[in-house]
């Protein structure tokens, strides 16, 4: 007789958050008001999804995005979260950390988040100190994303207040981001790319630091990139659009050119912003990966 396999039970914790709307001078739609009022869903987009799922109510009645608020209403959010989330034993380089936020150096070839165990999210509890903030998150949470093959600096929130404030900084483009990439093909010394991505405005500034002649690629260029917007795959798409794709980019590179076996040559190298909790200016920079310096060995 075959042995019975042990059962794994994924228990869920039900959380209920309430918010009372203060008196308003003019009525306002729920979708315009609700962004940031709940700790678990700090963004307006996230709240719209929650409303559509039917987990938001106003005065006990299921809410709609167009529900009008006049003041005095009680908005309730019911959410569920899995218990015993996995912790990945993976050592990460910590570039900065305080009680509310941290900056880690993400290695290439790992997802920031997702359903798999091997993600940055699951590795954060192993690497970061437990926050002593009153509104500390149960688990640290990245406030932006880097692609699976991209390396470099990733900003992480450790408290609810930091998560909400950092999301606002990204929304208002108050965080300066600098990337380095190696591209191939002929490229002007500097320029701006403003081609829309998925129908949305996208803006990238670039500057070529050095170019070398390449028998295989015509030219290899070490490029500094300054994204002013944060569209998905923005830098990779924009450089491909000006006929100088990032080396190792299998998705947006030229099909006739065999890509390098060293992965994608794109690195998030610098972050500058004002800490929304302490108001100090934080400026963190990470070194270029060795695969960059092997091509441009004098750097």
Backbone as CSV, one residue per row, in Angstrom:
resi,resn,N_x,N_y,N_z,CA_x,CA_y,CA_z,C_x,C_y,C_z
1,UNK,0.852,-1.196,0.000,0.000,0.000,0.000,0.893,1.254,0.000
2,UNK,0.560,2.131,-0.879,1.365,3.356,-0.976,1.175,4.211,0.257
3,UNK,2.270,4.833,0.674,2.213,5.711,1.838,1.489,7.003,1.491
4,UNK,0.707,7.474,2.440,0.021,8.749,2.235,0.995,9.902,2.343
5,UNK,0.878,10.841,1.440,1.730,12.017,1.482,1.154,13.037,2.452
6,UNK,2.017,13.701,3.203,1.511,14.705,4.140,0.855,15.853,3.392
7,UNK,-0.194,16.402,3.993,-0.921,17.517,3.369,-0.275,18.842,3.743
8,UNK,-0.296,19.765,2.809,0.172,21.128,3.070,-1.036,22.046,3.041
9,UNK,-1.293,22.735,4.125,-2.438,23.634,4.211,-1.952,25.078,4.112
10,UNK,-2.448,25.782,3.117,-2.102,27.192,2.956,-3.169,28.024,3.648
11,UNK,-2.958,28.333,4.903,-3.913,29.139,5.641,-3.808,30.600,5.216
12,UNK,-4.928,31.291,5.304,-4.945,32.707,4.929,-5.452,33.539,6.093
13,UNK,-4.862,34.691,6.253,-5.304,35.634,7.283,-6.193,36.684,6.633
14,UNK,-7.377,36.878,7.213,-8.298,37.892,6.694,-8.076,39.186,7.459
15,UNK,-7.801,40.248,6.722,-7.564,41.553,7.327,-8.659,42.520,6.903
16,UNK,-9.126,43.316,7.852,-10.153,44.312,7.564,-9.635,45.686,7.993
17,UNK,-9.617,46.610,7.040,-9.200,47.983,7.329,-10.374,48.922,7.084
18,UNK,-10.504,49.922,7.952,-11.594,50.886,7.814,-11.050,52.308,7.763
19,UNK,-11.758,53.143,7.040,-11.380,54.562,6.924,-12.656,55.396,6.901
20,UNK,-12.699,56.411,7.746,-13.841,57.334,7.764,-13.500,58.589,6.985
21,UNK,-14.330,58.909,6.009,-14.077,60.057,5.140,-14.392,61.340,5.906
22,UNK,-13.475,62.296,5.947,-13.776,63.580,6.601,-14.782,64.372,5.774
23,UNK,-15.347,65.402,6.355,-16.304,66.239,5.626,-15.614,66.879,4.422
24,UNK,-16.275,66.819,3.267,-15.689,67.308,2.022,-16.415,68.554,1.539
25,UNK,-15.658,69.459,0.926,-16.267,70.672,0.384,-17.121,70.372,-0.842
26,UNK,-16.621,69.423,-1.656,-17.373,69.004,-2.848,-17.319,67.485,-2.915
27,UNK,-18.328,66.843,-3.505,-18.321,65.383,-3.645,-17.133,64.927,-4.499
28,UNK,-16.649,63.713,-4.239,-15.525,63.169,-4.982,-15.761,61.689,-5.233
29,UNK,-15.351,61.227,-6.407,-15.484,59.803,-6.735,-14.567,58.964,-5.847
30,UNK,-15.011,57.783,-5.495,-14.222,56.896,-4.651,-12.864,56.593,-5.275
31,UNK,-12.834,56.349,-6.585,-11.574,56.001,-7.255,-10.562,57.138,-7.207
32,UNK,-11.055,58.391,-7.129,-10.163,59.548,-7.047,-9.709,59.823,-5.613
33,UNK,-10.467,59.322,-4.659,-10.177,59.618,-3.253,-9.343,58.533,-2.569
34,UNK,-9.562,57.277,-2.944,-9.131,56.153,-2.103,-7.652,55.792,-2.195
35,UNK,-6.908,56.286,-3.185,-5.488,55.934,-3.300,-4.691,56.372,-2.092
36,UNK,-4.074,55.409,-1.399,-3.203,55.722,-0.271,-3.868,55.751,1.089
37,UNK,-5.176,55.492,1.170,-5.832,55.562,2.485,-5.647,54.277,3.287
38,UNK,-5.292,53.177,2.598,-5.087,51.907,3.291,-3.630,51.474,3.205
39,UNK,-3.128,50.915,4.302,-1.728,50.509,4.364,-1.392,49.412,3.361
40,UNK,-2.301,48.460,3.191,-2.005,47.302,2.350,-2.060,47.605,0.858
41,UNK,-2.764,48.669,0.473,-2.853,49.047,-0.941,-2.569,50.540,-1.051
42,UNK,-1.304,50.932,-1.234,-0.955,52.351,-1.188,-1.221,53.125,-2.475
43,UNK,-1.467,52.428,-3.583,-1.595,53.136,-4.855,-3.045,53.257,-5.306
44,UNK,-3.309,54.238,-6.115,-4.659,54.446,-6.671,-5.031,53.302,-7.612
45,UNK,-4.041,52.840,-8.390,-4.288,51.737,-9.323,-4.657,50.467,-8.570
46,UNK,-3.951,50.210,-7.462,-4.240,49.034,-6.653,-5.630,49.091,-6.043
47,UNK,-6.049,50.293,-5.615,-7.374,50.444,-5.044,-8.459,50.220,-6.097
48,UNK,-8.212,50.659,-7.312,-9.199,50.446,-8.384,-9.401,48.945,-8.616
49,UNK,-8.298,48.190,-8.597,-8.403,46.742,-8.782,-9.181,46.112,-7.629
50,UNK,-8.926,46.591,-6.394,-9.624,46.060,-5.227,-11.121,46.351,-5.308
51,UNK,-11.466,47.567,-5.779,-12.876,47.930,-5.935,-13.541,47.026,-6.969
52,UNK,-12.835,46.794,-8.092,-13.377,45.932,-9.146,-13.569,44.496,-8.658
53,UNK,-12.717,44.049,-7.736,-12.821,42.686,-7.199,-13.950,42.553,-6.179
54,UNK,-14.489,43.682,-5.735,-15.597,43.640,-4.794,-15.194,43.517,-3.342
55,UNK,-13.945,43.862,-2.997,-13.493,43.744,-1.608,-13.515,45.086,-0.884
56,UNK,-14.087,46.108,-1.533,-14.211,47.428,-0.916,-15.702,47.754,-0.772
57,UNK,-16.077,48.239,0.407,-17.471,48.629,0.631,-17.529,50.041,1.208
58,UNK,-18.652,50.718,0.976,-18.916,52.037,1.551,-20.211,51.936,2.341
59,UNK,-20.074,52.177,3.641,-21.234,52.047,4.546,-21.905,50.678,4.424
60,UNK,-21.070,49.651,4.254,-21.578,48.281,4.219,-22.082,47.809,2.876
61,UNK,-22.070,48.676,1.860,-22.537,48.312,0.519,-21.347,48.230,-0.432
62,UNK,-21.373,47.187,-1.270,-20.269,47.038,-2.227,-20.063,48.318,-3.022
63,UNK,-18.794,48.731,-3.089,-18.471,50.006,-3.723,-18.225,49.848,-5.216
64,UNK,-18.417,50.938,-5.933,-18.057,51.054,-7.340,-17.058,52.201,-7.457
65,UNK,-16.275,52.189,-8.523,-15.289,53.267,-8.696,-15.968,54.633,-8.782
66,UNK,-17.215,54.649,-9.278,-17.931,55.924,-9.447,-18.737,56.326,-8.216
67,UNK,-18.665,55.526,-7.139,-19.396,55.878,-5.926,-18.976,57.265,-5.447
68,UNK,-19.958,58.138,-5.195,-19.657,59.503,-4.759,-19.548,59.563,-3.237
69,UNK,-18.530,60.282,-2.769,-18.316,60.483,-1.340,-18.621,61.944,-1.002
70,UNK,-19.361,62.152,0.101,-19.714,63.504,0.532,-19.072,63.859,1.874
71,UNK,-18.601,62.826,2.579,-18.028,63.019,3.906,-18.805,62.230,4.937
72,UNK,-18.089,61.590,5.848,-18.731,60.812,6.895,-18.903,59.346,6.568
73,UNK,-18.680,58.947,5.301,-18.831,57.541,4.926,-17.703,56.701,5.534
74,UNK,-17.993,55.435,5.786,-16.989,54.486,6.269,-16.625,53.551,5.118
75,UNK,-15.357,53.621,4.700,-14.862,52.761,3.618,-14.157,51.568,4.263
76,UNK,-14.508,50.368,3.840,-13.927,49.159,4.407,-13.233,48.349,3.318
77,UNK,-12.028,47.883,3.613,-11.273,47.016,2.708,-11.050,45.681,3.397
78,UNK,-11.433,44.604,2.738,-11.183,43.258,3.256,-10.162,42.592,2.349
79,UNK,-9.051,42.147,2.932,-8.012,41.503,2.148,-7.569,40.221,2.827
80,UNK,-7.037,39.315,2.035,-6.504,38.061,2.571,-5.037,37.960,2.212
81,UNK,-4.278,37.352,3.093,-2.845,37.163,2.827,-2.425,35.783,3.289
82,UNK,-1.557,35.164,2.528,-1.071,33.835,2.868,-0.113,33.910,4.056
83,UNK,-0.211,32.926,4.924,0.721,32.830,6.036,1.909,31.971,5.623
84,UNK,2.960,32.050,6.410,4.146,31.217,6.201,4.714,31.362,4.787
85,UNK,4.888,32.599,4.359,5.502,32.824,3.057,6.951,32.356,3.096
86,UNK,7.453,31.809,1.978,8.808,31.246,1.997,9.884,32.304,2.175
87,UNK,10.965,31.914,2.820,12.147,32.766,2.955,13.291,32.085,2.225
88,UNK,13.903,32.808,1.312,14.984,32.266,0.496,16.329,32.627,1.111
89,UNK,17.164,31.627,1.328,18.513,31.870,1.854,19.432,32.215,0.694
90,UNK,19.482,33.483,0.391,20.310,33.994,-0.704,20.930,35.296,-0.244
91,UNK,22.248,35.345,-0.159,22.934,36.545,0.323,22.888,37.647,-0.729
92,UNK,22.413,38.816,-0.327,22.349,39.978,-1.197,23.266,41.076,-0.669
93,UNK,23.780,41.886,-1.563,24.589,43.040,-1.155,23.657,44.167,-0.715
94,UNK,23.808,44.603,0.534,22.999,45.694,1.072,23.797,46.986,0.948
95,UNK,23.309,47.915,0.136,24.027,49.163,-0.111,23.628,50.266,0.866
96,UNK,22.405,50.184,1.396,21.922,51.173,2.363,20.750,50.557,3.113
97,UNK,20.650,50.910,4.407,19.512,50.409,5.178,19.273,51.278,6.402
98,UNK,18.003,51.591,6.664,17.603,52.188,7.933,16.299,51.519,8.367
99,UNK,15.596,52.101,9.313,14.406,51.448,9.856,13.232,51.418,8.883
100,UNK,13.253,52.304,7.885,12.100,52.429,6.998,12.350,51.940,5.580
101,UNK,13.604,51.922,5.146,13.865,51.531,3.764,15.247,50.920,3.628
102,UNK,15.476,50.307,2.484,16.780,49.713,2.195,17.009,49.767,0.685
103,UNK,18.282,49.676,0.294,18.657,49.589,-1.119,19.569,48.383,-1.256
104,UNK,19.165,47.439,-2.106,19.991,46.249,-2.307,20.510,46.237,-3.739
105,UNK,21.580,45.477,-3.955,22.159,45.338,-5.286,21.660,44.021,-5.875
106,UNK,20.675,44.106,-6.746,20.059,42.906,-7.316,20.996,42.220,-8.298
107,UNK,21.219,40.921,-8.126,22.004,40.196,-9.129,21.172,39.918,-10.371
108,UNK,21.801,39.711,-11.531,21.019,39.382,-12.731,20.476,37.959,-12.634
109,UNK,19.454,37.679,-13.421,18.945,36.318,-13.499,18.081,35.897,-12.335
110,UNK,17.410,36.844,-11.679,16.478,36.519,-10.601,15.312,37.485,-10.660
111,UNK,14.098,36.962,-10.456,12.900,37.795,-10.469,12.825,38.635,-9.194
112,UNK,12.285,39.837,-9.316,12.060,40.657,-8.127,10.931,40.053,-7.291
113,UNK,9.854,39.635,-7.947,8.727,39.012,-7.242,8.048,38.033,-8.182
114,UNK,7.073,37.301,-7.659,6.352,36.335,-8.481,5.975,35.110,-7.674
115,UNK,5.481,34.098,-8.360,5.013,32.892,-7.688,6.124,31.900,-7.361
116,UNK,7.295,32.096,-7.924,8.404,31.186,-7.662,9.063,31.500,-6.317
117,UNK,9.721,30.501,-5.749,10.389,30.716,-4.470,11.619,31.608,-4.636
118,UNK,12.359,31.407,-5.749,13.590,32.170,-5.940,13.263,33.558,-6.470
119,UNK,12.970,34.476,-5.553,12.712,35.875,-5.896,13.424,36.762,-4.875
120,UNK,13.641,37.997,-5.260,14.236,38.966,-4.337,13.334,39.159,-3.118
121,UNK,12.013,39.202,-3.342,11.062,39.391,-2.238,11.266,38.332,-1.162
122,UNK,11.435,37.083,-1.560,11.601,36.004,-0.582,12.984,35.997,0.067
123,UNK,13.956,36.673,-0.566,15.303,36.731,0.000,15.493,37.910,0.952
124,UNK,14.598,38.899,0.909,14.767,40.105,1.722,14.741,39.840,3.233
125,UNK,13.806,39.013,3.766,13.815,38.777,5.217,15.114,38.164,5.727
126,UNK,15.790,37.400,4.885,17.070,36.781,5.257,18.193,37.813,5.327
127,UNK,18.055,38.910,4.581,19.152,39.872,4.441,18.976,41.163,5.226
128,UNK,17.737,41.603,5.449,17.509,42.909,6.069,17.176,42.779,7.547
129,UNK,17.531,43.816,8.303,17.214,43.849,9.728,15.720,44.097,9.918
130,UNK,15.174,43.528,10.967,13.763,43.736,11.287,13.545,45.199,11.657
131,UNK,12.546,45.823,11.044,12.255,47.223,11.327,11.601,47.365,12.696
132,UNK,12.004,48.412,13.429,11.380,48.708,14.724,10.344,49.820,14.611
133,UNK,10.043,50.223,13.361,9.049,51.279,13.142,7.675,50.803,13.617
134,UNK,6.864,51.739,14.084,5.519,51.411,14.573,4.692,50.757,13.473
135,UNK,4.864,51.230,12.235,4.083,50.704,11.111,4.919,49.785,10.228
136,UNK,5.801,48.998,10.851,6.684,48.108,10.093,5.878,47.104,9.264
137,UNK,6.341,46.847,8.050,5.733,45.825,7.216,6.082,44.440,7.751
138,UNK,5.200,43.480,7.522,5.501,42.112,7.912,6.727,41.591,7.181
139,UNK,6.822,41.952,5.908,7.984,41.598,5.090,8.365,42.816,4.260
140,UNK,9.665,43.092,4.096,10.079,44.214,3.252,9.529,44.051,1.836
141,UNK,9.249,45.181,1.192,8.609,45.129,-0.129,9.304,46.080,-1.107
142,UNK,9.776,45.586,-2.270,10.336,46.471,-3.298,9.272,47.449,-3.787
143,UNK,9.676,48.691,-4.062,8.710,49.697,-4.515,8.841,49.987,-6.012
144,UNK,9.724,49.269,-6.679,9.801,49.333,-8.139,10.384,48.012,-8.618
145,UNK,10.539,47.850,-9.908,10.993,46.579,-10.444,12.234,46.752,-11.321
146,UNK,13.028,45.706,-11.377,14.081,45.563,-12.373,13.807,44.266,-13.122
147,UNK,14.040,44.266,-14.427,13.794,43.068,-15.224,14.629,41.888,-14.715
148,UNK,14.172,40.694,-15.016,14.856,39.452,-14.648,16.357,39.480,-15.007
149,UNK,16.743,39.909,-16.228,18.175,39.883,-16.570,18.955,41.123,-16.140
150,UNK,18.272,42.136,-15.590,18.931,43.394,-15.225,19.486,43.316,-13.812
151,UNK,20.675,43.881,-13.627,21.290,43.941,-12.299,21.233,45.366,-11.778
152,UNK,21.512,45.517,-10.464,21.660,46.869,-9.934,20.775,47.204,-8.753
153,UNK,20.679,48.491,-8.479,20.074,49.003,-7.254,18.548,48.893,-7.266
154,UNK,18.036,48.331,-6.179,16.596,48.143,-6.013,16.183,48.741,-4.680
155,UNK,15.183,49.615,-4.713,14.716,50.317,-3.520,13.599,49.512,-2.844
156,UNK,13.723,49.336,-1.527,12.822,48.474,-0.768,12.236,49.246,0.408
157,UNK,10.938,49.103,0.640,10.281,49.714,1.798,10.223,48.708,2.938
158,UNK,10.429,49.214,4.177,10.346,48.361,5.365,9.187,48.768,6.269
159,UNK,8.527,49.886,5.958,7.373,50.345,6.740,6.279,50.814,5.792
160,UNK,5.028,50.839,6.292,3.906,51.293,5.478,4.090,52.742,5.042
161,UNK,4.510,53.594,5.976,4.660,55.015,5.642,5.708,55.220,4.556
162,UNK,6.811,54.456,4.625,7.844,54.567,3.602,7.337,54.058,2.258
163,UNK,6.576,52.972,2.280,6.048,52.405,1.039,5.156,53.407,0.315
164,UNK,4.260,54.043,1.052,3.355,55.023,0.454,4.134,56.233,-0.066
165,UNK,5.076,56.732,0.750,5.839,57.931,0.373,6.763,57.665,-0.812
166,UNK,7.409,56.502,-0.845,8.314,56.180,-1.953,7.545,55.995,-3.256
167,UNK,6.370,55.400,-3.177,5.533,55.281,-4.374,5.176,56.658,-4.927
168,UNK,4.910,57.604,-4.036,4.604,58.971,-4.471,5.821,59.626,-5.116
169,UNK,7.020,59.350,-4.579,8.237,59.910,-5.176,8.442,59.394,-6.594
170,UNK,8.163,58.102,-6.806,8.273,57.557,-8.158,7.218,58.178,-9.071
171,UNK,6.018,58.353,-8.543,4.934,58.910,-9.346,5.231,60.336,-9.779
172,UNK,5.860,61.119,-8.898,6.190,62.509,-9.215,7.582,62.640,-9.838
173,UNK,8.207,61.506,-10.110,9.536,61.473,-10.756,10.575,62.228,-9.940
174,UNK,10.511,62.041,-8.622,11.421,62.726,-7.708,12.620,61.864,-7.327
175,UNK,12.741,60.699,-7.933,13.893,59.821,-7.684,14.741,59.795,-8.948
176,UNK,15.998,60.211,-8.822,16.902,60.216,-9.962,17.525,58.829,-10.124
177,UNK,17.362,58.260,-11.308,17.890,56.928,-11.589,18.919,57.010,-12.716
178,UNK,20.021,56.309,-12.542,21.057,56.246,-13.567,21.376,54.780,-13.863
179,UNK,21.425,54.459,-15.139,21.771,53.111,-15.574,23.016,53.171,-16.454
180,UNK,23.723,52.048,-16.532,24.775,51.859,-17.518,24.376,50.698,-18.411
181,UNK,24.688,50.820,-19.695,24.429,49.739,-20.632,25.559,49.680,-21.639
182,UNK,25.740,48.511,-22.241,26.617,48.376,-23.403,25.715,48.069,-24.582
183,UNK,25.766,48.931,-25.593,24.950,48.745,-26.787,25.864,48.445,-27.974
184,UNK,25.265,47.999,-29.064,26.072,47.747,-30.263,25.470,48.473,-31.451
185,UNK,26.349,48.793,-32.410,25.948,49.568,-33.576,26.342,51.029,-33.426
186,UNK,26.174,51.773,-34.496,26.527,53.195,-34.488,25.541,53.976,-33.630
187,UNK,26.070,54.913,-32.825,25.230,55.676,-31.900,25.790,57.076,-31.733
188,UNK,24.912,58.081,-31.791,25.337,59.460,-31.564,25.870,59.611,-30.144
189,UNK,26.690,60.625,-29.936,27.361,60.797,-28.638,26.388,61.045,-27.492
190,UNK,25.244,61.640,-27.779,24.227,61.855,-26.753,22.897,62.179,-27.418
191,UNK,21.835,62.067,-26.649,20.541,62.371,-27.241,19.402,62.055,-26.297
192,UNK,18.200,62.280,-26.777,16.974,61.950,-26.027,16.071,61.105,-26.914
193,UNK,15.345,60.197,-26.275,14.397,59.332,-26.980,13.039,59.540,-26.323
194,UNK,12.037,59.901,-27.134,10.721,60.227,-26.576,9.601,59.428,-27.232
195,UNK,9.933,58.271,-27.799,8.907,57.454,-28.436,7.974,56.852,-27.385
196,UNK,6.663,56.959,-27.585,5.716,56.374,-26.623,5.869,54.858,-26.538
197,UNK,5.526,54.300,-25.392,5.548,52.852,-25.189,4.155,52.437,-24.717
198,UNK,3.541,51.530,-25.452,2.179,51.082,-25.155,1.204,52.260,-25.055
199,UNK,1.411,53.248,-25.917,0.515,54.403,-25.955,0.744,55.417,-24.853
200,UNK,1.785,55.230,-24.049,2.057,56.141,-22.942,3.375,56.885,-23.186
201,UNK,3.457,58.102,-22.655,4.665,58.897,-22.814,5.858,58.194,-22.181
202,UNK,6.979,58.232,-22.874,8.216,57.634,-22.356,9.379,58.524,-22.759
203,UNK,10.287,58.760,-21.821,11.358,59.744,-22.053,12.670,59.202,-21.482
204,UNK,13.687,59.114,-22.338,15.013,58.626,-21.924,16.096,59.548,-22.460
205,UNK,17.005,59.956,-21.587,18.208,60.669,-22.017,19.384,59.704,-21.967
206,UNK,20.329,59.855,-22.903,21.504,58.981,-22.889,22.764,59.765,-23.270
207,UNK,23.898,59.227,-22.865,25.197,59.808,-23.203,26.211,58.683,-23.364
208,UNK,26.920,58.698,-24.474,27.938,57.676,-24.733,29.221,58.046,-24.003
209,UNK,29.689,57.137,-23.142,30.932,57.366,-22.403,32.143,56.985,-23.248
210,UNK,32.033,55.856,-23.960,33.148,55.385,-24.778,32.631,54.411,-25.818
211,UNK,33.244,54.414,-26.997,32.917,53.452,-28.051,34.192,52.776,-28.533
212,UNK,34.078,51.494,-28.835,35.219,50.758,-29.390,34.757,50.039,-30.648
213,UNK,35.662,49.926,-31.613,35.350,49.219,-32.854,35.259,47.726,-32.570
214,UNK,34.273,47.081,-33.164,34.071,45.653,-32.972,33.872,44.984,-34.327
215,UNK,34.627,43.914,-34.577,34.505,43.194,-35.841,33.121,42.562,-35.969
216,UNK,32.596,42.088,-34.870,31.315,41.387,-34.873,30.122,42.340,-34.830
217,UNK,30.247,43.427,-34.009,29.102,44.304,-33.769,29.238,45.691,-34.395
218,UNK,30.291,45.940,-35.154,30.604,47.249,-35.736,31.142,48.185,-34.650
219,UNK,30.334,48.521,-33.668,30.768,49.309,-32.517,30.143,48.729,-31.252
220,UNK,30.886,48.842,-30.164,30.331,48.591,-28.842,30.408,49.902,-28.077
221,UNK,29.304,50.296,-27.423,29.225,51.596,-26.772,28.882,51.441,-25.297
222,UNK,29.680,52.077,-24.447,29.322,52.159,-23.035,28.474,53.417,-22.876
223,UNK,27.232,53.245,-22.414,26.249,54.329,-22.418,25.693,54.547,-21.016
224,UNK,25.575,55.827,-20.642,24.859,56.189,-19.416,23.436,56.547,-19.792
225,UNK,22.481,56.031,-19.025,21.067,56.225,-19.338,20.356,56.899,-18.175
226,UNK,19.491,57.861,-18.502,18.732,58.585,-17.483,17.240,58.508,-17.830
227,UNK,16.538,57.470,-17.370,15.105,57.379,-17.653,14.315,58.397,-16.836
228,UNK,13.480,59.154,-17.507,12.647,60.149,-16.825,11.239,59.631,-16.579
229,UNK,10.911,58.513,-17.222,9.654,57.805,-16.969,9.998,56.349,-16.685
230,UNK,9.009,55.572,-16.261,9.299,54.205,-15.846,8.437,53.171,-16.538
231,UNK,8.415,53.169,-17.854,7.623,52.183,-18.593,8.330,50.829,-18.609
232,UNK,7.535,49.779,-18.765,8.090,48.429,-18.799,9.059,48.276,-19.968
233,UNK,10.272,47.805,-19.675,11.327,47.572,-20.677,11.706,48.860,-21.419
234,UNK,11.494,50.013,-20.794,11.681,51.296,-21.490,13.059,51.441,-22.116
235,UNK,14.106,51.222,-21.337,15.457,51.440,-21.853,15.777,50.467,-22.986
236,UNK,15.374,49.239,-22.825,15.646,48.221,-23.841,14.912,48.546,-25.145
237,UNK,13.658,48.977,-25.024,12.873,49.316,-26.210,13.422,50.568,-26.885
238,UNK,13.703,51.605,-26.098,14.173,52.860,-26.674,15.498,52.705,-27.415
239,UNK,16.434,51.986,-26.848,17.721,51.807,-27.524,17.581,50.959,-28.779
240,UNK,16.697,49.994,-28.734,16.438,49.195,-29.933,15.828,50.055,-31.031
241,UNK,14.977,51.005,-30.645,14.306,51.868,-31.619,15.271,52.792,-32.349
242,UNK,16.400,53.120,-31.715,17.384,53.980,-32.403,18.523,53.137,-32.990
243,UNK,18.224,51.847,-33.173,19.117,50.932,-33.889,20.445,50.680,-33.173
244,UNK,20.413,50.744,-31.837,21.602,50.416,-31.047,21.155,49.629,-29.811
245,UNK,20.722,48.366,-30.014,20.171,47.576,-28.901,21.211,47.281,-27.830
246,UNK,20.724,46.926,-26.655,21.616,46.551,-25.560,22.194,45.172,-25.832
247,UNK,23.479,45.021,-25.622,24.162,43.752,-25.828,23.535,42.670,-24.946
248,UNK,23.246,41.527,-25.559,22.668,40.416,-24.817,21.159,40.448,-24.706
249,UNK,20.502,41.406,-25.364,19.043,41.502,-25.283,18.415,40.592,-26.342
250,UNK,17.914,39.452,-25.912,17.331,38.476,-26.831,15.949,38.892,-27.306
251,UNK,15.280,39.735,-26.542,13.909,40.141,-26.899,13.891,41.303,-27.885
252,UNK,14.749,42.307,-27.666,14.698,43.516,-28.482,15.948,43.708,-29.347
253,UNK,16.868,42.763,-29.291,18.082,42.870,-30.091,17.861,42.453,-31.533
254,UNK,18.897,42.643,-32.349,18.828,42.273,-33.761,18.959,40.756,-33.897
255,UNK,18.007,40.154,-34.599,17.956,38.700,-34.691,19.151,38.126,-35.435
256,UNK,19.700,38.916,-36.378,20.806,38.400,-37.172,22.134,38.423,-36.426
257,UNK,22.169,39.090,-35.288,23.391,39.162,-34.482,23.258,38.192,-33.305
258,UNK,24.201,37.280,-33.197,24.175,36.330,-32.087,24.537,37.073,-30.812
259,UNK,23.670,37.004,-29.819,23.886,37.766,-28.590,24.961,37.142,-27.726
260,UNK,25.525,37.942,-26.864,26.569,37.480,-25.961,26.014,36.468,-24.976
261,UNK,26.850,35.543,-24.537,26.443,34.534,-23.566,26.533,35.012,-22.136
262,UNK,26.820,36.272,-21.913,27.001,36.820,-20.564,25.735,37.489,-20.033
263,UNK,24.622,37.327,-20.722,23.386,37.942,-20.263,23.225,39.360,-20.770
264,UNK,22.276,40.078,-20.179,21.954,41.443,-20.598,22.923,42.439,-19.960
265,UNK,23.458,43.327,-20.770,24.419,44.326,-20.279,23.670,45.612,-19.908
266,UNK,22.886,45.517,-18.843,22.134,46.663,-18.333,22.205,46.635,-16.812
267,UNK,22.648,47.753,-16.222,22.893,47.800,-14.778,22.356,49.102,-14.195
268,UNK,21.494,48.987,-13.182,20.978,50.159,-12.467,22.043,50.605,-11.474
269,UNK,22.724,51.694,-11.768,23.960,52.011,-11.055,23.828,53.076,-9.970
270,UNK,22.788,53.929,-10.030,22.746,55.031,-9.065,21.307,55.441,-8.756
271,UNK,21.055,55.760,-7.468,19.776,56.308,-7.018,20.035,57.524,-6.142
272,UNK,19.314,58.603,-6.402,19.391,59.800,-5.564,17.968,60.254,-5.249
273,UNK,17.665,60.445,-3.965,16.334,60.888,-3.572,16.380,61.384,-2.132
274,UNK,15.325,62.080,-1.732,15.202,62.532,-0.345,14.421,61.488,0.443
275,UNK,15.034,60.994,1.526,14.363,60.040,2.391,13.073,60.689,2.907
276,UNK,11.906,60.114,2.578,10.647,60.763,2.957,10.379,60.751,4.462
277,UNK,11.119,59.955,5.207,10.925,59.890,6.657,11.912,60.810,7.388
278,UNK,13.197,60.713,7.038,14.223,61.510,7.734,14.530,62.828,7.035
279,UNK,14.105,62.962,5.753,14.366,64.149,4.922,15.836,64.304,4.530
280,UNK,16.662,63.308,4.800,18.057,63.385,4.358,18.168,62.958,2.889
281,UNK,19.170,63.506,2.194,19.400,63.140,0.802,20.187,61.829,0.780
282,UNK,19.659,60.852,0.100,20.326,59.554,-0.025,20.846,59.415,-1.445
283,UNK,22.131,59.154,-1.564,22.766,58.949,-2.864,23.597,57.670,-2.786
284,UNK,23.188,56.676,-3.545,23.851,55.370,-3.501,24.267,54.988,-4.914
285,UNK,25.479,54.466,-5.039,26.006,54.074,-6.338,26.661,52.703,-6.220
286,UNK,26.452,51.860,-7.210,27.072,50.533,-7.215,28.070,50.428,-8.369
287,UNK,29.075,49.611,-8.164,30.120,49.458,-9.177,29.586,48.702,-10.388
288,UNK,30.222,48.948,-11.531,29.862,48.206,-12.736,30.232,46.737,-12.568
289,UNK,29.401,45.820,-13.032,29.749,44.402,-12.996,31.016,44.122,-13.803
290,UNK,31.681,43.041,-13.461,32.954,42.701,-14.110,32.804,42.498,-15.611
291,UNK,31.637,42.005,-16.038,31.472,41.764,-17.479,31.529,43.071,-18.276
292,UNK,31.175,44.204,-17.641,31.308,45.517,-18.288,32.782,45.889,-18.414
293,UNK,33.522,45.742,-17.332,34.924,46.185,-17.313,35.827,45.276,-18.134
294,UNK,35.376,44.062,-18.412,36.179,43.195,-19.281,36.178,43.731,-20.711
295,UNK,35.086,44.373,-21.126,35.015,44.957,-22.476,35.691,46.322,-22.492
296,UNK,35.406,47.127,-21.477,36.018,48.450,-21.371,36.990,48.411,-20.189
297,UNK,38.142,47.786,-20.421,39.063,47.412,-19.329,39.756,48.594,-18.672
298,UNK,39.692,49.770,-19.244,40.378,50.930,-18.633,39.490,51.669,-17.648
299,UNK,38.248,51.224,-17.470,37.341,51.928,-16.555,37.625,51.503,-15.134
